[in-house]
Amino acid sequence: MHTIALGAFTVTRIEEMLTPGFDPGFLFPAYDDAILTRNPELAEPNFLDPASRRLMSSMHSWLIRTDRHVILVDTGCGNHKERHTPGFERFHMLDKPYLRNLAAAGVQPEDVTLVINTHLHIDHVGWNTQLVDGRWVPTFPNARYIYGAQEFKHWRSPDGGLIGMPGNGPVMEDSVLPVWEAGQVELIEDGDRILDGLSVELAPGHTAGQMFVRLESDRHAAYFTGDCLHQPMQVARPDWNSRFCEDQAQAVATRRRLLDNAADRGALVFPAHFGAPHTGFVRRTAETFRFEPLAA
């Protein structure tokens, strides 16, 4: 379990699961095998499973610690949750050692002070809650949970996100609304500062109200990207959207903005689903960008 120091912050990945996920041609409707010839590192086993030829997909939280705060960015899929949506069967009724992995990093649920959900999809909010005596209750009882105000409204609106993704309805019921009803949610807006050195920026496209988290401390900068990026292929091909992006043109514009900023700042990017080593830098090439994994 590798911890990265960034000024006043440390960052540790808390794994829920790391498995082959989608076929690249399914996840990216514009997929072209030629990318593996031009970028052979993308075909390595940490990114593309050699047996199934499916993309390696990590579900994890980013644990950020300061001298006063214990913060989780996104919370994976969660245990014991019914997930029948086609394509997401691997998230159904999980029994994963996520909380044991968190404990191995020295953190108990009661220690967590902040939970930041970059957006409210199935694989980013699952451990917001756990099943206790037949009820879904907040997993982190002392935490303030941060939802984007626009994102929360989007999924609760009758003409919002559930029209395009009705399978996210049970996710709202068991992983999002119980925290709201418990009074632990704070709704935030574009540009809001969470604490010194940590703020959010609206990143629409994948969903209407997705945010990424920006960290700045001393000379260090980092971006926790949510699903602006699903796979390293999108660093080389920022014009490739996942099939789950709601607004295709906006998703591309947001991704390019993120990549430009990360390259210009020399910022580390902490994506939500990349295979090992799960984080790295964005470097410019003559025509586009490349992903440079962080050295061990």
C-alpha positions as CSV (number, residue, x, y, z in Angstrom):
1,M,0.0,0.0,0.0
2,H,2.0,3.0,-1.4
3,T,1.5,6.4,0.2
4,I,2.5,9.6,-1.7
5,A,3.5,12.8,0.1
6,L,2.3,16.0,-1.5
7,G,3.2,18.9,0.8
8,A,0.8,19.0,3.7
9,F,-1.1,16.0,2.3
10,T,-0.5,12.3,1.9
11,V,-2.5,10.1,-0.6
12,T,-3.0,6.4,-0.3
13,R,-5.1,4.1,-2.6
14,I,-7.7,2.0,-0.8
15,E,-8.6,-0.9,-3.1
16,E,-12.0,-2.4,-3.3
17,M,-11.4,-4.6,-6.4
18,L,-9.1,-4.8,-9.4
19,T,-10.3,-7.0,-12.2
20,P,-10.8,-7.1,-16.0
21,G,-13.7,-4.8,-16.8
22,F,-15.1,-3.8,-20.2
23,D,-13.9,-4.7,-23.6
24,P,-12.3,-1.6,-25.0
25,G,-14.6,-1.6,-28.0
26,F,-17.6,-1.6,-25.7
27,L,-16.4,1.1,-23.3
28,F,-15.2,3.4,-26.1
29,P,-17.5,3.4,-29.1
30,A,-14.8,5.1,-31.2
31,Y,-12.1,2.5,-30.2
32,D,-9.5,1.6,-32.8
33,D,-6.9,-1.1,-32.2
34,A,-4.3,1.1,-33.9
35,I,-3.8,2.9,-30.5
36,L,-2.0,-0.2,-29.2
37,T,0.5,-0.1,-32.0
38,R,1.1,3.6,-31.5
39,N,1.1,3.3,-27.7
40,P,2.3,-0.2,-26.9
41,E,2.5,0.5,-23.2
42,L,-1.4,0.5,-23.2
43,A,-1.4,-3.2,-24.0
44,E,0.7,-4.1,-21.0
45,P,-1.0,-6.5,-18.5
46,N,-1.5,-3.8,-15.9
47,F,-3.8,-1.9,-18.3
48,L,-5.1,-4.7,-20.7
49,D,-5.7,-8.2,-19.4
50,P,-3.9,-10.6,-21.8
51,A,-6.3,-13.5,-21.3
52,S,-9.7,-11.7,-21.8
53,R,-8.4,-8.7,-23.8
54,R,-10.5,-6.6,-21.4
55,L,-9.4,-3.3,-19.8
56,M,-8.1,-3.7,-16.3
57,S,-10.5,-1.8,-14.1
58,S,-9.8,-0.6,-10.5
59,M,-12.4,0.3,-8.0
60,H,-10.9,2.3,-5.2
61,S,-11.0,5.3,-2.9
62,W,-8.2,7.9,-2.7
63,L,-7.5,8.4,1.0
64,I,-6.1,11.9,1.6
65,R,-4.7,12.7,5.1
66,T,-3.6,16.0,6.7
67,D,-2.7,16.7,10.3
68,R,-6.4,17.3,11.0
69,H,-8.5,15.5,8.3
70,V,-9.0,12.0,7.0
71,I,-10.7,12.3,3.6
72,L,-12.0,9.7,1.1
73,V,-12.5,10.7,-2.6
74,D,-15.1,8.3,-4.0
75,T,-16.2,5.1,-2.3
76,G,-16.4,2.3,-4.9
77,C,-19.3,-0.1,-5.3
78,G,-20.1,-1.3,-1.8
79,N,-21.1,-4.6,-0.3
80,H,-24.4,-6.5,-0.3
81,K,-26.0,-4.2,-2.9
82,E,-28.4,-5.5,-5.6
83,R,-27.1,-4.4,-9.0
84,H,-29.0,-5.9,-11.9
85,T,-28.2,-3.3,-14.6
86,P,-26.8,-5.0,-17.7
87,G,-23.0,-4.5,-17.9
88,F,-22.7,-3.9,-14.2
89,E,-23.3,-7.5,-13.0
90,R,-19.8,-7.7,-11.5
91,F,-21.0,-5.2,-8.9
92,H,-23.9,-7.3,-7.7
93,M,-23.9,-8.5,-4.1
94,L,-20.2,-7.9,-3.5
95,D,-18.4,-9.1,-0.4
96,K,-15.1,-7.2,-0.6
97,P,-12.6,-6.4,2.1
98,Y,-12.7,-2.7,1.6
99,L,-13.0,-1.8,5.2
100,R,-10.2,-4.2,6.1
101,N,-8.0,-2.5,3.5
102,L,-8.9,0.9,5.0
103,A,-8.0,-0.4,8.5
104,A,-4.7,-1.7,7.1
105,A,-4.0,2.0,6.2
106,G,-4.6,2.9,9.8
107,V,-8.1,4.2,9.4
108,Q,-11.4,3.1,11.0
109,P,-14.7,4.3,9.7
110,E,-15.1,6.6,12.7
111,D,-11.9,8.4,11.8
112,V,-13.1,9.7,8.4
113,T,-13.9,13.4,8.5
114,L,-14.8,14.0,4.9
115,V,-16.2,11.9,2.0
116,I,-16.1,13.6,-1.4
117,N,-18.2,12.0,-4.2
118,T,-17.0,13.3,-7.6
119,H,-20.3,12.2,-9.0
120,L,-23.2,9.9,-8.0
121,H,-22.7,6.8,-10.2
122,I,-22.9,3.2,-9.1
123,D,-19.1,2.7,-8.7
124,H,-18.3,6.0,-6.9
125,V,-20.8,6.0,-3.9
126,G,-21.2,2.4,-2.8
127,W,-19.4,2.5,0.5
128,N,-21.2,5.7,1.4
129,T,-23.5,3.3,3.3
130,Q,-23.5,-0.2,4.7
131,L,-26.3,-2.5,5.7
132,V,-26.9,-2.6,9.5
133,D,-30.0,-4.5,10.9
134,G,-31.7,-4.3,7.5
135,R,-31.1,-0.6,7.0
136,W,-28.7,1.4,4.9
137,V,-26.8,3.7,7.2
138,P,-23.7,6.0,6.6
139,T,-20.6,3.9,6.8
140,F,-18.6,6.9,8.1
141,P,-20.7,8.2,11.0
142,N,-18.5,11.2,11.8
143,A,-17.9,12.4,8.3
144,R,-19.3,15.3,6.3
145,Y,-20.2,13.9,2.9
146,I,-19.8,16.3,0.0
147,Y,-22.0,16.1,-3.1
148,G,-22.0,18.6,-6.0
149,A,-25.2,20.6,-5.7
150,Q,-25.8,20.4,-9.5
151,E,-25.1,16.6,-9.5
152,F,-27.5,15.9,-6.6
153,K,-30.2,17.9,-8.3
154,H,-29.6,16.2,-11.6
155,W,-30.2,12.7,-10.2
156,R,-33.3,13.8,-8.2
157,S,-34.9,15.7,-11.0
158,P,-37.7,13.9,-12.9
159,D,-36.1,15.0,-16.2
160,G,-32.5,14.4,-15.0
161,G,-30.0,11.6,-15.0
162,L,-32.4,8.7,-14.3
163,I,-34.0,9.1,-17.8
164,G,-30.7,8.1,-19.5
165,M,-29.5,5.7,-16.7
166,P,-32.6,4.3,-14.8
167,G,-30.3,1.6,-13.3
168,N,-28.9,4.3,-11.1
169,G,-32.1,4.6,-9.2
170,P,-31.3,1.9,-6.7
171,V,-27.9,3.5,-6.2
172,M,-29.6,6.7,-5.1
173,E,-31.9,4.8,-2.8
174,D,-29.3,2.7,-1.0
175,S,-26.1,4.8,-1.3
176,V,-26.9,8.5,-1.7
177,L,-30.2,9.4,-0.1
178,P,-29.6,7.6,3.2
179,V,-26.7,9.9,3.9
180,W,-28.8,12.9,3.0
181,E,-31.6,11.8,5.3
182,A,-29.0,11.3,8.1
183,G,-28.1,15.0,7.8
184,Q,-24.5,14.4,6.9
185,V,-24.4,15.9,3.4
186,E,-23.0,19.3,2.4
187,L,-23.8,20.5,-1.2
188,I,-21.1,22.5,-2.9
189,E,-20.6,24.5,-6.1
190,D,-18.0,25.0,-8.7
191,G,-14.8,26.5,-7.3
192,D,-15.7,25.9,-3.6
193,R,-12.8,25.4,-1.2
194,I,-13.2,22.3,1.0
195,L,-10.2,23.2,3.1
196,D,-6.9,24.9,2.6
197,G,-5.3,23.4,-0.4
198,L,-8.3,21.3,-1.5
199,S,-11.1,22.6,-3.8
200,V,-13.5,21.3,-6.4
201,E,-14.0,22.3,-10.1
202,L,-17.1,21.5,-12.1
203,A,-16.3,18.9,-14.7
204,P,-19.5,18.2,-16.7
205,G,-20.0,15.8,-19.5
206,H,-19.8,12.4,-18.0
207,T,-22.6,13.6,-15.8
208,A,-24.1,17.0,-15.6
209,G,-22.6,17.9,-12.3
210,Q,-19.4,15.8,-12.0
211,M,-16.6,17.5,-10.2
212,F,-12.9,16.9,-10.0
213,V,-10.9,17.6,-6.9
214,R,-7.9,19.9,-7.0
215,L,-5.0,19.7,-4.5
216,E,-2.3,22.3,-4.1
217,S,0.3,22.4,-1.4
218,D,3.8,23.9,-1.4
219,R,4.9,23.3,-5.0
220,H,2.7,20.2,-5.5
221,A,-0.4,19.9,-7.5
222,A,-2.8,17.0,-8.1
223,Y,-6.1,16.3,-9.7
224,F,-8.6,13.6,-8.6
225,T,-10.3,13.1,-11.9
226,G,-13.5,11.2,-11.2
227,D,-14.6,9.8,-14.6
228,C,-13.2,12.6,-16.7
229,L,-10.8,9.7,-17.5
230,H,-11.8,6.1,-17.3
231,Q,-8.6,4.6,-18.9
232,P,-5.1,5.7,-19.9
233,M,-6.2,5.3,-23.6
234,Q,-8.1,8.6,-23.1
235,V,-5.0,10.5,-22.3
236,A,-3.7,9.6,-25.8
237,R,-7.2,10.0,-27.3
238,P,-9.0,12.7,-25.4
239,D,-11.7,12.6,-28.1
240,W,-12.8,9.1,-27.0
241,N,-15.7,9.2,-24.6
242,S,-17.1,6.2,-22.7
243,R,-20.5,5.0,-23.7
244,F,-21.7,6.2,-20.2
245,C,-21.0,9.9,-20.8
246,E,-24.2,11.9,-20.9
247,D,-23.0,14.9,-23.0
248,Q,-20.5,13.7,-25.5
249,A,-19.2,17.1,-26.7
250,Q,-19.0,18.5,-23.1
251,A,-17.2,15.4,-21.9
252,V,-14.5,15.9,-24.5
253,A,-14.1,19.6,-23.7
254,T,-13.8,18.8,-20.0
255,R,-11.2,16.1,-20.6
256,R,-9.1,18.3,-22.8
257,R,-9.2,21.1,-20.2
258,L,-8.2,18.7,-17.4
259,L,-5.3,17.2,-19.5
260,D,-4.1,20.7,-20.5
261,N,-4.1,21.9,-16.9
262,A,-2.4,18.7,-15.6
263,A,0.3,18.9,-18.3
264,D,0.9,22.6,-17.7
265,R,1.1,22.3,-13.9
266,G,3.1,19.0,-13.9
267,A,0.3,17.8,-11.7
268,L,-0.2,14.2,-10.6
269,V,-3.5,12.7,-11.8
270,F,-5.3,10.3,-9.5
271,P,-8.0,8.6,-11.7
272,A,-10.8,6.5,-10.4
273,H,-10.2,3.3,-12.5
274,F,-6.7,3.1,-14.0
275,G,-4.7,-0.1,-13.5
276,A,-1.5,-0.2,-11.6
277,P,0.3,2.0,-10.6
278,H,-3.1,3.8,-10.7
279,T,-1.6,7.3,-10.9
280,G,0.9,9.3,-12.9
281,F,1.6,12.4,-15.0
282,V,0.2,13.8,-18.2
283,R,2.9,14.7,-20.7
284,R,2.4,16.5,-24.0
285,T,3.4,14.9,-27.3
286,A,3.6,16.5,-30.8
287,E,0.0,15.8,-31.4
288,T,-1.7,14.9,-28.1
289,F,-0.8,13.6,-24.6
290,R,0.6,10.5,-23.1
291,F,0.2,9.0,-19.7
292,E,3.4,8.6,-17.7
293,P,2.8,6.2,-14.8
294,L,4.3,7.2,-11.4
295,A,7.5,5.3,-10.8
296,A,7.4,3.0,-7.8
